[in-house]
């Protein structure tokens, strides 16, 4: 699916962020919530655990260090699971950039990881896939980091029927607790074992050989010596997290946080050269998208030039004014047809001007209101009256 694809009427896919264990991860625009989200595209057969986690809506985890799924949509044979968008990369990318991290910085990250797991375990969920690639970071720059637990695709809730075969191991090799290889039920302690491996990874800068550490622990009955780059106070906590017997392991995330708080004063202060910065690693938004979502333009009306009215259509649209017929028909003249817009418009809107005579025309005779042929009788009457007056005045 390409940029701009609308999925299930709710999510607009923007660009591809990466490939997960079960499907592609996209940056998407959530039309309903009006924000950008990270969206994992799965086959419906692969979305079983995630959908169950999402459907715990009434008890959905709201925690600053958990990147829990916030919505979902399905179309055809695919399911899209949406969650908050964290732009600072993962712990794996951070170690790839800086190598081994300062012990106090690692303490901050692991304490946030344990705080998030405490909230997850409180809902009787076991994550079952705690590893650096599933632990995301907000883009905080040189400020204190903000870790968020993501990818709940393998999450298991206490009381669920296990859908896997006996002895089928769920999780990432190297981060799976030893009892899981023996078919034990998922338990919060198995997540805590993975936390110990993550702490070693951050301190050493490479993936540790956790099985070898467990074998040495089992063979000698005591924790092995602290690996290179691991301060002794840190190793005291990690050794309790990696104990092969889950009953001897730190039992809860809260207990592990208490242990971290106890060793914090004994860790070396970071030097000025050990500043770690978490920058935004998301690519710029592609064309057609802005900070407030897709850059859609309001549809422009399809304006077309209306055909000019003819004399016939003008008469249909507007009644012509009544014009009295002239008394005397004028001589016929050659007139231009009235099909042009100007002639038609003037005919409809402008009052007819009086027909003024041409400058070289003869002046018109004043119209008389007497019947025709009575002018000479009037003159004869005046003559007779004058003759009578004259005869009367004679002696």
C-alpha positions as CSV (number, residue, x, y, z in Angstrom):
1,X,0.0,0.0,0.0
2,X,1.4,3.4,-1.0
3,X,1.3,6.8,0.5
4,X,-2.1,8.4,0.7
5,X,-3.9,5.0,0.8
6,X,-7.1,5.1,2.9
7,X,-7.5,2.0,5.0
8,X,-10.9,1.0,6.4
9,X,-12.1,4.6,6.2
10,X,-10.1,5.7,9.2
11,X,-6.3,5.7,8.6
12,X,-4.4,7.3,5.8
13,X,-1.1,5.6,5.2
14,X,1.7,8.1,5.0
15,X,5.0,6.3,4.6
16,X,6.7,3.0,5.7
17,X,8.7,3.1,8.9
18,X,10.1,-0.4,8.9
19,X,9.5,-4.1,8.9
20,X,8.3,-5.8,12.1
21,X,8.3,-9.5,13.0
22,X,4.8,-10.0,11.5
23,X,4.3,-7.1,9.1
24,X,5.1,-3.6,7.9
25,X,4.9,-0.6,10.2
26,X,3.6,2.6,8.7
27,X,3.3,6.2,9.8
28,X,-0.4,6.9,9.4
29,X,-2.9,9.8,9.9
30,X,-5.8,8.9,12.2
31,X,-8.8,10.7,10.8
32,X,-10.9,10.2,13.9
33,X,-8.3,11.3,16.4
34,X,-6.7,13.9,14.0
35,X,-3.1,12.9,14.7
36,X,-0.2,10.8,13.3
37,X,0.2,7.3,14.7
38,X,2.4,4.3,14.1
39,X,0.4,1.6,12.4
40,X,1.3,-2.1,12.1
41,X,-0.3,-4.0,9.3
42,X,-1.0,-7.6,10.0
43,X,-2.8,-10.6,8.5
44,X,-5.9,-11.3,10.5
45,X,-4.5,-14.7,11.6
46,X,-1.5,-12.9,13.1
47,X,-3.5,-10.2,15.0
48,X,-5.1,-12.5,17.6
49,X,-3.0,-11.4,20.6
50,X,-2.9,-7.7,19.7
51,X,-6.6,-7.5,19.1
52,X,-7.3,-9.1,22.5
53,X,-4.9,-6.5,24.1
54,X,-6.7,-3.6,22.3
55,X,-10.1,-4.9,23.2
56,X,-9.3,-4.4,26.9
57,X,-10.6,-0.9,26.3
58,X,-12.0,-0.3,29.7
59,X,-8.6,-1.2,31.3
60,X,-6.4,0.1,28.6
61,X,-2.9,1.0,29.9
62,X,-2.3,4.8,30.1
63,X,1.3,5.0,31.2
64,X,4.1,7.3,30.0
65,X,6.5,4.4,29.5
66,X,4.0,2.1,27.6
67,X,3.3,2.3,23.9
68,X,0.1,0.3,24.0
69,X,-2.1,-0.1,21.0
70,X,-4.7,2.7,20.9
71,X,-7.0,1.6,18.0
72,X,-7.5,-0.8,15.2
73,X,-9.3,-1.3,11.9
74,X,-9.8,-4.3,9.6
75,X,-10.4,-4.6,5.9
76,X,-10.4,-7.7,3.8
77,X,-7.8,-10.1,5.3
78,X,-5.7,-7.4,7.0
79,X,-5.8,-5.7,10.4
80,X,-4.2,-2.4,11.2
81,X,-3.1,-1.8,14.8
82,X,-2.4,1.8,15.7
83,X,-0.3,3.2,18.6
84,X,1.5,6.4,19.5
85,X,4.3,7.5,17.3
86,X,7.7,7.6,19.0
87,X,10.3,9.3,16.8
88,X,13.5,8.7,18.7
89,X,14.3,5.2,17.4
90,X,14.9,2.2,19.7
91,X,17.4,1.2,22.3
92,X,19.0,-0.9,19.5
93,X,19.5,2.2,17.3
94,X,20.8,4.2,20.3
95,X,23.5,1.6,21.1
96,X,24.3,1.5,17.4
97,X,25.0,5.2,17.5
98,X,26.8,5.5,20.8
99,X,28.0,2.0,21.8
100,X,28.1,1.2,25.6
101,X,26.0,3.7,27.5
102,X,27.0,5.4,30.8
103,X,25.9,3.4,33.9
104,X,23.7,6.2,35.2
105,X,22.0,6.7,31.9
106,X,21.4,3.0,31.7
107,X,19.8,3.1,35.2
108,X,17.4,5.8,34.0
109,X,16.4,3.7,31.0
110,X,16.0,0.4,32.9
111,X,14.0,2.1,35.7
112,X,11.6,3.5,33.1
113,X,11.3,0.0,31.5
114,X,10.5,-1.5,34.9
115,X,7.9,1.3,35.6
116,X,6.1,0.4,32.4
117,X,6.2,-3.3,33.1
118,X,4.8,-2.7,36.5
119,X,1.7,-1.2,34.8
120,X,1.5,-4.0,32.3
121,X,1.8,-6.7,34.9
122,X,-0.8,-5.0,37.1
123,X,-3.3,-5.9,34.3
124,X,-2.1,-9.5,34.5
125,X,-0.4,-9.3,31.1
126,X,3.1,-10.7,30.3
127,X,4.8,-9.0,27.4
128,X,7.0,-12.0,26.5
129,X,9.2,-10.1,24.0
130,X,11.2,-7.5,25.9
131,X,14.2,-6.7,23.8
132,X,16.1,-3.6,22.6
133,X,14.2,-3.4,19.3
134,X,10.8,-3.3,21.0
135,X,11.8,-0.5,23.4
136,X,11.2,2.8,21.7
137,X,12.4,6.3,22.6
138,X,10.8,9.7,22.4
139,X,12.9,12.4,20.6
140,X,14.0,14.3,23.7
141,X,17.4,15.5,22.4
142,X,20.0,16.0,25.2
143,X,17.3,16.0,27.9
144,X,16.4,13.0,30.0
145,X,15.4,10.1,27.8
146,X,11.9,8.7,27.7
147,X,11.6,5.0,27.0
148,X,8.3,3.3,25.9
149,X,7.5,-0.4,25.7
150,X,6.1,-1.3,22.4
151,X,5.1,-4.3,20.3
152,X,2.6,-6.3,22.3
153,X,2.1,-8.9,19.5
154,X,3.1,-11.7,21.8
155,X,1.4,-10.4,25.0
156,X,-0.3,-13.1,27.1
157,X,-2.9,-12.4,29.8
158,X,-3.1,-14.6,32.8
159,X,-6.0,-17.0,32.4
160,X,-5.9,-17.1,28.6
161,X,-5.8,-20.5,27.0
162,X,-2.4,-21.1,25.4
163,X,-2.7,-21.5,21.7
164,X,0.8,-22.8,21.2
165,X,2.1,-26.3,21.3
166,X,3.8,-27.7,24.4
167,X,7.5,-26.7,24.6
168,X,7.1,-24.1,21.7
169,X,9.1,-21.1,22.8
170,X,7.7,-17.7,22.4
171,X,10.0,-14.7,22.3
172,X,13.4,-13.7,21.0
173,X,16.3,-16.1,21.6
174,X,18.8,-14.7,24.0
175,X,16.1,-12.8,25.9
176,X,13.8,-15.8,26.8
177,X,13.9,-17.0,30.4
178,X,15.3,-20.5,30.9
179,X,12.0,-21.8,32.4
180,X,10.2,-20.9,29.1
181,X,12.3,-23.5,27.3
182,X,10.9,-26.1,29.6
183,X,7.3,-25.1,28.8
184,X,6.5,-23.1,31.9
185,X,3.4,-20.8,31.9
186,X,4.1,-17.2,31.0
187,X,4.9,-15.2,34.2
188,X,6.0,-11.7,35.0
189,X,9.4,-13.1,36.2
190,X,10.1,-14.1,32.6
191,X,9.9,-10.4,31.6
192,X,12.2,-9.5,34.4
193,X,14.8,-12.0,33.1
194,X,14.7,-10.1,29.8
195,X,15.2,-6.8,31.6
196,X,18.4,-8.1,33.0
197,X,19.6,-9.1,29.5
198,X,18.7,-5.6,28.2
199,X,20.6,-3.9,31.0
200,X,23.7,-5.9,30.1
201,X,23.3,-5.0,26.4
202,X,23.1,-1.3,27.2
203,X,26.2,-1.4,29.5
204,X,28.3,-3.6,27.1
205,X,27.1,-2.3,23.8
206,X,26.7,-5.8,22.4
207,X,24.2,-8.6,22.7
208,X,25.3,-10.7,25.8
209,X,25.5,-14.5,25.8
210,X,22.7,-14.9,28.3
211,X,22.6,-18.8,28.0
212,X,26.3,-18.9,28.9
213,X,25.7,-16.8,31.9
214,X,22.8,-19.0,33.0
215,X,25.0,-22.2,32.6
216,X,27.8,-20.6,34.7
217,X,25.3,-19.6,37.3
218,X,23.8,-23.2,37.3
219,X,27.2,-25.0,37.4
220,X,28.7,-22.9,40.2
221,X,25.6,-22.2,42.2
222,X,26.6,-18.6,42.5
223,X,26.6,-15.7,40.0
224,X,29.5,-15.5,37.7
225,X,31.9,-12.5,37.9
226,X,30.7,-9.2,36.5
227,X,31.3,-9.0,32.8
228,X,33.4,-6.3,31.3
229,X,32.1,-2.7,31.4
230,X,29.5,-3.7,34.1
231,X,30.1,-1.9,37.4
232,X,29.8,-4.1,40.5
233,X,26.7,-2.4,41.9
234,X,24.9,-2.9,38.6
235,X,26.0,-6.5,38.5
236,X,24.4,-7.2,41.9
237,X,21.0,-6.2,40.5
238,X,21.4,-7.9,37.1
239,X,22.5,-11.2,38.7
240,X,19.3,-11.3,40.7
241,X,17.3,-10.7,37.5
242,X,19.2,-13.5,35.6
243,X,18.8,-16.2,38.3
244,X,17.9,-19.5,36.6
245,X,15.3,-20.3,39.2
246,X,12.4,-17.9,38.8
247,X,11.5,-18.3,42.5
248,X,15.0,-16.8,43.3
249,X,14.6,-14.0,40.8
250,X,13.4,-10.6,41.7
251,X,9.7,-11.2,41.8
252,X,8.2,-7.9,40.7
253,X,9.1,-4.9,38.7
254,X,8.6,-2.8,41.8
255,X,11.2,-4.8,43.7
256,X,13.6,-4.4,40.9
257,X,13.1,-0.6,40.9
258,X,13.8,-0.5,44.6
259,X,17.1,-2.4,44.0
260,X,18.1,0.2,41.3
261,X,17.3,3.1,43.7
262,X,19.7,1.5,46.2
263,X,22.7,1.3,43.8
264,X,22.2,4.7,42.2
265,X,24.5,6.6,44.7
266,X,27.3,4.1,44.0
267,X,27.4,4.6,40.3
268,X,30.1,6.9,38.8
269,X,29.0,10.4,37.8
270,X,28.8,10.9,34.0
271,X,31.6,12.9,32.5
272,X,31.1,15.8,30.1
273,X,32.0,13.6,27.1
274,X,29.2,11.1,27.8
275,X,26.2,13.2,26.8
276,X,23.7,11.1,25.0
277,X,21.2,12.8,22.7
278,X,18.0,11.2,21.3
279,X,17.0,13.0,18.1
280,X,14.0,12.6,15.9
281,X,14.7,9.8,13.4
282,X,11.5,10.0,11.4
283,X,11.9,11.0,7.8
284,X,10.3,14.3,6.7
285,X,6.6,14.0,5.8
286,X,6.2,13.2,2.1
287,X,4.5,15.6,-0.3
288,X,0.8,16.0,0.4
289,X,1.2,15.8,4.2
290,X,1.8,18.5,6.8
291,X,2.0,18.8,10.6
292,X,-1.8,18.9,10.8
293,X,-2.5,16.0,8.4
294,X,-3.0,15.6,4.7
295,X,-2.8,18.8,2.7
296,X,-6.2,18.5,1.1
297,X,-7.5,21.4,-1.0
298,X,-11.2,22.2,-0.8
299,X,-12.8,21.2,-4.0
300,X,-13.2,24.0,-6.5
301,X,-16.5,24.5,-8.2
302,X,-16.4,23.5,-11.8
303,X,-17.0,26.9,-13.3
304,X,-17.8,27.0,-17.0
305,X,-18.8,29.9,-19.2
306,X,-22.5,29.9,-19.7
307,X,-23.7,30.1,-23.3
308,X,-24.7,33.5,-24.4
309,X,-28.5,33.9,-24.6
310,X,-30.1,34.2,-28.0
311,X,-33.2,36.2,-28.8
312,X,-35.4,33.2,-28.3
313,X,-33.9,32.2,-24.9
314,X,-34.0,35.8,-23.7
315,X,-37.7,35.9,-24.4
316,X,-38.1,32.7,-22.4
317,X,-36.1,33.9,-19.4
318,X,-37.6,37.4,-19.2
319,X,-40.7,38.9,-20.7
320,X,-40.1,41.6,-23.2
321,X,-41.5,45.1,-22.3
322,X,-44.6,46.2,-24.1
323,X,-43.6,48.7,-26.8
324,X,-46.4,50.7,-28.6
325,X,-46.4,50.3,-32.3
326,X,-45.3,53.5,-34.1
327,X,-47.9,55.6,-35.8
328,X,-46.0,55.9,-39.0
329,X,-43.8,53.1,-40.2
330,X,-40.3,54.2,-40.8
331,X,-38.4,53.3,-43.9
332,X,-36.9,49.9,-43.6
333,X,-33.3,49.9,-42.6
334,X,-30.7,47.2,-42.6
335,X,-30.1,46.2,-38.9
336,X,-27.5,44.0,-37.4
337,X,-28.9,40.7,-36.1
338,X,-29.4,40.8,-32.3
339,X,-27.6,37.5,-31.7
340,X,-24.6,39.2,-30.2
341,X,-24.4,39.4,-26.4
342,X,-24.2,43.2,-26.4
343,X,-27.3,43.7,-28.5
344,X,-29.3,41.2,-26.5
345,X,-28.3,42.6,-23.1
346,X,-29.0,46.2,-24.2
347,X,-32.4,45.1,-25.4
348,X,-33.3,43.5,-22.1
349,X,-31.9,46.0,-19.7
350,X,-31.7,49.5,-21.3
351,X,-34.8,51.7,-21.9
352,X,-35.4,52.6,-25.5
353,X,-34.0,56.0,-26.3
354,X,-36.3,58.6,-28.1
355,X,-35.8,58.7,-31.8
356,X,-34.2,62.1,-32.3
357,X,-34.3,63.4,-35.9
358,X,-31.1,63.6,-37.8
359,X,-29.4,66.9,-38.0
360,X,-30.0,67.4,-41.8
361,X,-33.6,66.4,-41.7
362,X,-36.4,69.0,-42.3
363,X,-38.2,70.3,-39.2
364,X,-41.4,68.6,-38.5
365,X,-44.7,70.5,-38.9
366,X,-46.4,71.2,-35.5
367,X,-49.2,68.8,-35.1
368,X,-52.7,70.5,-35.1
369,X,-55.6,69.3,-33.0
370,X,-58.3,70.6,-35.6
371,X,-59.9,68.4,-38.2
372,X,-58.2,68.4,-41.5
373,X,-59.5,71.1,-44.1
374,X,-60.8,73.6,-41.6
375,X,-58.1,76.3,-41.9
376,X,-59.5,78.2,-44.9
377,X,-63.0,78.5,-43.4
378,X,-61.5,80.2,-40.3
379,X,-59.8,82.7,-42.5
380,X,-63.0,83.5,-44.5
381,X,-64.9,84.1,-41.2
382,X,-62.3,86.6,-40.0
383,X,-62.6,88.4,-43.4
384,X,-66.5,88.7,-43.3
385,X,-66.3,90.1,-39.7
386,X,-63.8,92.7,-40.8
387,X,-66.0,93.8,-43.8
388,X,-69.1,94.1,-41.6
389,X,-67.3,96.3,-39.0
390,X,-66.1,98.6,-41.8
391,X,-69.5,99.0,-43.4
392,X,-71.1,99.9,-40.0
393,X,-68.5,102.6,-39.4
394,X,-69.5,104.4,-42.7
395,X,-71.7,107.6,-42.4
